Each structure stands twice: as structure tokens, then as C-alpha cells.
Amino acid sequence: MKFDLIKKDPTTRARRGRVTTPHGTIETPIFMPVGTHAALKAMSPAQVEETGAQIILSNTYHLHLRPGEGLISKAGGLHKFMSWDKPILTDSGGFQVFSLPKKKIAEDGVYFRHEISGQEIFLGPAEATRIQNELGADIAMAFDECIPYPSTHAYAAQSIKKTLRWAEICMKSHARPDQALFGIVQGSTFEDLRRDCAKALVDMDFPGYAVGGVSVGEGLELLKKVVDYTEPFLPENKPRYLMGVGLPEDILESIERGMDMFDCVIPTRYARSATLFTSHGRLRLTHRRYRRDFFPVDPACDCYCCRNFSRAYLHHLYNANEILSATLAAIHNVRFYLNMVAGARDAIEQGTFAEFKREFLAEYNSQGKS
């Protein structure tokens, strides 16, 4: 993997970059749609590609449980298995494992129960790395402990020691030269712990770095502080990935603070509940006001949904419980996010990111949520 820093915004810390992987280039800042089980919910790979997606995510924990990394490897790897020939990033499964209600966190990893069979399963840094090697994504993530919020300083301090020890094991276990392994900075909302964790990971010389342990209930103001605490200690010549973020305002605030890559299930999850993002805020299309609304979801959008269908049609689909409602809405929401980060890239190149962010959010918040 190669990262090129193309342009820095003159008045903010926003960056314009390019990540080159075996399966193609990624223009940053970028939003990465999430396909947890090797599929974006309600969307085909062709539809995902048409939105302009440059890279997608899948999840180690879920793919390990089913169908298993061995089967995916026999199928020719994750790209071939899901018929996606662009870059893929696999999360290590740390967030999912630590979100489980019944698990045992040990010094060497985590013990938990299979969500279907009930069988006890162990996942540690070496195991998570081996699984990701077999899956064959372009970017793999180190196995870390995702610290809950709120957390005490004492717990978070002990946790990052574990994360750093596990990061070293991940590096030693990583066996694919065609796959980049990113380290993950933890430390909850504590400035000293974020700094210490970042500096220790940078000393290990990963090809890229992620900021983890956010979007766990801390809110936007603390999210901004966590990024501010961490970003100064991340190398300029390597990509920076803010994990699990988020809403449009979260992403733009984080781009302003020097982050390059973002992922979240929000676009497809909100689509399934009839919530669609537009340049003037969010719409809830099950509301009766849209029954006779023959405008596109967002007249400013160029996606397949907005080019062909009206709000009234989507309102009908949701009320009729048609699967197509989730598909069309997911296409639109993913495209909205990708258009937003494309606008951010253009603004950084022109040296006007602060103005772009201000105008985007002013319009986005102009009509509230309906």
C-alpha cells in the first residue's frame, strides 16, 4: 500500500490524499460503506459501485462465525467471494467482540459464545490477524480492546497496555505483503492516554493508523476532542482512519481535524427505517406529507433513486413494506455521503475547506429534520 499526500488546506488541518492498493486507488477524504457480512444491506455490488464507492468494509468477527474464513479463502478470497474488485478493508472484530453482553477479556484475547451455536470461541490478536490474512482484504486492522464510554482513567490506562501488546503480536503474525495492517489508537477521552498510545503505535511503524473507541456514546464535542488529542501524533505521510464515524457533521468536523477515512452503517441502516439524507437535512419518508410529493428525494442529487423516483413513490414503497424501498434509499444515502466527501476533496484542493464545511452545514441544517 502507498499513501500520497496531495494537498493540505491552508486554514484547517484537512488533507487531500491518495491511497494505492492492489485493487485500486482510494481518493481521500473518503467514506467507506459497510458490508458487515460481505454485502451491503439491500444493495448489489453493481449498485454499490454506481454510487461511486471506492472501498468497502467487511467484518472479521461476523465472517469468522459464518461462513468462515476457510470457505472464503477456498472461494478465492473475499474480493472474489463477494464479486467486488475494488479495495476492501476488514475490521479486526474488536468492536463487535467487546460489544457482546457475555464475554471474558483475558490478557491473551477474548472468550465469547457463538451467537448461534453457543459454542465458546476465542479471538486474540494472532487469530484475528490470521483470519484477515485468509480473507485477503487490502487493509486489515490490528486487534484491540475497544474501551467503553464512559471509562475511568485507570481502566483505560491498563487497556491501552493490552492494545499495544496485542498490536505487536498482530505485526508479528501478519503474513501477507499484499495487505496493509493498520494500528488502532485507543485511550477513551483522556488526552494523555491518546497521546501515549499514538506515539507507541507510531514507533511500531504501521503503514496506516486508525482512531478507535469513538462513536460509543461520547457525542460530537468529545469526538472532536479525541481527534484533537490524537491527530498531532500521527505521521503526516500515512493514512488516518476514524473508525465508525458517523453522521455528516461528524465526518466534516473530523476531516477538518486531519482525518482521511471514515466508515459507518448509518447510511444503509437509516435507509431501512425511511430516513434519507438530503442537502437540506434528513427526511422521514413515511410521514404523510410525502404522499403526494412528486419531487426527487434531493433535487441536487444525481443518484439512481433521485434520477428516477419521487418521494411519493418511496413513501408508497415503505407503506407497502416493499423491499425496494430499502434498496432505493440505501443507494441515495450512500451516494449522498460520497458526494459530500467528494465536495470536501475539491474544497481542500482549492484551499477553501472551511468555507465548504460552513456552507454545507448551514444548508444541511436550514430546514431541520422532517
N, C-alpha and C positions, 0 to 999 in steps of 0.2 A: 504494500500500500504506500502511496505517496500523497503528501499534502502540500499544496502550493498556496501561499498567502498572496492574493492578487491585489487587494486594496484595503486600506484602513480608513474608516470615516474620520474626518478631521476634528469633529466636535464631540464624538462619543467613542466608546470602545468597540463599536460594531466593526465586523470584519467580513470581507468578501474573499472566499477561498474556493479551492477545488480539491476534492479527494479522488484519487485514481485507484481503482481496484481491479482485480482480474475480470470482473463482469461489467465494467464500465465506470464512467466518471460521475461524481456527485458534486453539483454546484451548491456551495454553502453561502449563507444560511439555508438550511433545508428542513422541511418537516417530513418525517418518515411514518407513513401509515402502518398500523399494527395488524399483522396477521398471525395471531397467537398460535393457532393450530395449523399453521402453514396455509392459511386462507383468510382474506379479509372478509368479514361478515357481510353477506348479501351481495358480494361483488366477485365477478370473474377476473382472472389475471388480465384479460384484454381490457376490461373496463377500468381496472386499476391503472394500467399503462396509459389509457386515454386521458386520465386525469392529469398526466404529467409527472406521476410519481417516479422518482429516480432511485429510490431504495425503500425496502420494506423491512419490517421486523417479524421475527418468529420467536417462540419461547422454548428454551431448553427444558424447563420443568414439564410443560404440557406435552411436548413431543417425546420426551423420555417415557412418560406414562403411557402414551398411545400416539402413534403406532409403535414407537420405539426407534431409537437411532439406528439399530442394526438393520431394520427393514428399509429405512430411508437411505442408508448407505448402499444397500443392495440395489435400490432403485436408481442409483447413480448420483446420490446426494440430494440435498434439499432443493436446489435450483431445478433439477430435472423432475423431481418428485412432484413439485407444485407448478411446473411449467412457467417459471419466472426466470428470465435470462438476464435480469439486471441485478445490481448488488442486493445482498441480504445481510442484515445484522441479527444475530441471535443473542438475546438476553441470557444471562447465566442461570436464571431461575431463582436467584437470591430473593428478590422481592416477593415472588409467589410463595416460596417456601416459608419465609418469615411472616407472611400474612395468614398462614394456616392457624386455625384455633388450637390444634393439638400437635405440638412438635417439641422436640428436645434439642436444644442448642448445646452442642459439645465443643470441645476445643478443636476437634478434627473435622467438624461438619455438623449436619443437621439430620436428625432422625424424625421421620414422619410416616403417616399411614397413607397408603394408596387410596385416592378418593373414591375408587370403585370397588376394589377387592378387599380393602382393609389391610393388606399386607404391609409390614414395616419396610420402609425404604430408607437408605442412607444416601445423602448427597453432600459431597465435600468438594473442595477446590480441584483436586485431581480428577474426580469423577465428572464434575461439570465441564472441565476443560476437555476431557476425553470425549464426552458426548458431543460437544460443539465441534471438535475435530471431525467426528464422524458425520455430523450434519453438513459440514462443508461450507458454511456461510462465509462471506468475505470478511466480516468483522465479528469477532467473538468477544464476550465480556468476562472479566475476572469474576470469580465467585466471592461475594462479600456478605457481610451482615448488614441488612437494611435496618437502620436504627429507627424505632418508632418515635412518633411525636405525641406528647412531649416526652423528653428523656432527661434524666439527671446528668450532670457533667461527669460524675464518677462512672456511671454505666457507659456513657458514650466514649469515655477515655479507654475503658477496658475493651470496648467493642472495636475501636479502630486498631488496637493492637492485633486483634484477631483478624480483621480485614487485611492488614498489612502482611501478616504471616501467611494468610491464605493467598494473597496476591503473589508472593514469592513462589508458593507451590504451583500456582497456575502457570507462571512463567516457565518453571522447570518442566511442567507436564505438557506444555504446548508443543505440538509436533508437526504443525503444518506451516511451511514457509509461505504458502499462498493465502494465509489467513492472518489478519491483524488482530492482536489481542489488546484490548483497552483495559486500563486500570480504572477503578472507581473510587472517587474521593467520598468519604463519609465524615461524620463528625457532628451530626444533628445541627442545631442552630448556634453552636459555640465557635466563636471566631478562632480561638487558639487551636482547637482540635481540627477544624477545617484546614488551617494553615499547616499544621504539623503533618496531617495525613497527606495533603497535596505534595508537600516537599519530599516526604519519604517515597511516595509513588514516583515522583519525577526522577528521583535518584535511581530507581529501578529501570528507567528508560523504556517505558511502554511506547508504542507507536501512536497512541492516542489516549485521551483521558476523559472520563465521564464524571459528572457530579451527580451522585445518588442521594437517596434519603430525603428527596423533596417530593412535593405533591402527596404528602402523607397527612395533610390537615393543618399545615402551618400557615396557610394564607399567603397572599401575594406580597405583603410587606416583608414578612420573614423570608420568603423565597428570594426576594431581591437582595436582602442582607446576606443570605447564604452564598449567592453568586458573587456578591461584592467581596465576601471574605475569601473566596476560593480562587477566583479568576486571576488575581495578580501573581499567583504562584504556579500557574500553568504555563508551559512553554508556548511561545508565540508560533513556533514552526510545526505545531501538531494540532490535529482537530480536537475540539471540545464539545462534548455531548452532554446536554442536560436531560436527565432521564425522566420520562413520564410526564412531561410538560407539553401542553396543557391547553388552556383557553387562549384565544388570540392575544389578549392583553398580557398574559404571562409570557408568551413567546416573544412579543415585541420588546417588552422590558428586558428580557434576557438577551436578546440579540444586541440591544443597546449596551449590555454589560459584557460583551465579548464571547457569547456562546454561539456555536456553529450548527449543532444538530439537535433535533427535538423529535420526540415521539409521544403519542397519546392515543388511547382508544376513544376519546371524546367524539371525533367526527362521525365514526360509524355507530357508536353507542347512542349518541343523541339522535342520529338519523332514525333509529329503530323506535324512538319514542316521539317522533314527529317534530323534533326541534331542529331547525335548519338555520345556518349562519348566513347572514347577508351583510352587505356593506353598510346597512343601516341598523344592524343589531340582529337579534335572534327572533325567529318566527316559530310559533307553535301551531302547526298547520291543522290540528284537529279542532281549532277554535272555529266557531260557526261563522265568524266574519269572513272566512276564506271560501265559503261555499259557492259564492258567485264571483270570486276574484280571478279574472282571466289573465292577469299579469304573470310573467315568469316568477319563480321564487325570488330571483335577484336579477333585475334587468341589466345589471352591469356584469353578470357572469356569462362565460362562454361555454359552460359545461353542457353535456348531452341533455341533462334534465332541463336546464333553462332554455336551451335552444328549441326544445320540442314540446314542453308540457307547461301547464298553468298551475297556479296554486290551487285552483278549484279542482283540478284533476287529482292532485296529490291528496287534497282534503278528502275526496271521494275514496281514493285507494285506502287511506288509513281507516276511514269509517267502515269500509267493506272488508277490512282485515286482509287486504291483498299483499302478498309478499313483495310485489313490485314497488310498493311504497318505500320499503326499506332500501331497496336497490337504488332507486332514483335519488332518494335523499342522501344516501351514502356517497354516490357519485358527486352530487353537488357539494356536500360538506368537505370531502377530501379535496376537491378542486378549489374550493374557497381557501382552504389552508395553503395549498400550493401556490395559488395566485398571490396570497398575502406575502409569503416568503420570497416569491419572485420579485414583487414590488420592493421588498426590503433589499434584495441584492442590487437591483437597479439604483435604488437611492444611495446605497453605500458607494457604488461606482461613481455616482455623480457628486458625492460628498454632501448629501442632503438627508441623511437618515433621520436626524432629529425632527426635521420638518415633515418627512413622510410619516413618522410614527404619530406625531401630533395631529396631523390632518386625518390619518386613518382612524385613530381612536375617537376623534371629535365626530366624524361621520358615523362610526360604528355605534357610538353611544347617543346619537342625536334623537333617536326615536324609542330608546329603551328596548325592552323585551316584550313581545306581544304574542 
